Amino acid sequence: MKKQNKFDRLLEMPKEISSTDPKITIMGVSEMLIENYKGILEYQEFFVRVSTHIGIININGFNLVLNEMSSDDVMITGKIESVDFETIED
């Protein structure tokens, strides 16, 4: 995990605001928000691979759709069955 820089500590900025680590919010079994992502590696209606600064997030399910995409976050909707992580080796 990345350390906060001095400027962020002086301003008492929460680590989540200045970090590039992904933040994942799952709402029930039908919505998932991923913040601080780098890109979409693969997208099919049953499988999505999302690249982040710490690894790859794999989402499996049915009728998966990429909604509300921006340069910082993506909302995935559909029936989410499982989520797993592939971490990057240092």
N, C-alpha and C positions, 0 to 999 in steps of 0.2 A: 504494500500500500504506500502511496506517495505521501511524503511529509508536507505539511503546510509551510508556505514560505513566510518570511518575517512580516511582510506587508499584510498578509491575510491574518496572521496572529495579532498584529497591532490593531487592526480594525475589528477583531473578534468575529471574523467571518466564519460561518459554519463550514465544516470540512466538505459537506456535500455540495456547496456552491462552487468552490474553487477546485474541486477534484475532477479528474477525467474518468474516475471509476464509474461503471454503469450503475444506474439505479433501476431496479425492476419492481413494478407494481402490478400485482395480479388481482383482478376483480372478478371473483367467482371463477367459473370455468369458461367464460366467453370473452374476456378482455384482458390484455396484457400491455402495459406501457413500459417501454425501454427508453430511458434517458441516457445521454452521453454515448450513443453508439457511433461507430465509424462508418459502417456500410452494410448493405444487404448482400450476402454472398450467394444465397440460393433462395428461390421463392417458388413454391408449388402450393396447391390448395391443401395439401396434407403435411407439408414440411417447410419450415423457414429456418435459415441459418443467418445469424446476425453477428457481425464482427464488432468487437469492443476493444478497448485499450488493454484489457486483461485476458482476453480470450474470445471464444466463440460460444454463442448461446444457440442451442438447437431447440426448436419448438415443434412438437408433433401434435397433430390433431386432424380435424375435418373442416372443410369450408373456411380455411384460414384466409384472411384478407388483410392487406396492409392499409390501414386508415390513418389519416391525420399525420402524414409524414412531414417532418421538417429536417433541417440540418442537424438538430440536436436530439430529437426524439421521434419514436414511431409507435403507433398504436396498432396492435394486432388483435383482430377479432375473429371469432369462429368458435368451434368446440376444441378447446385446448386440453389435450390428454396428458402430455408430459413435457417437461423442460429439463434439459441437461446442459452442462458446461464443459467446454474443452479449454483448459487453461494454457497460457503461453509459458513455455519453459524459459527461465532466465539464464 
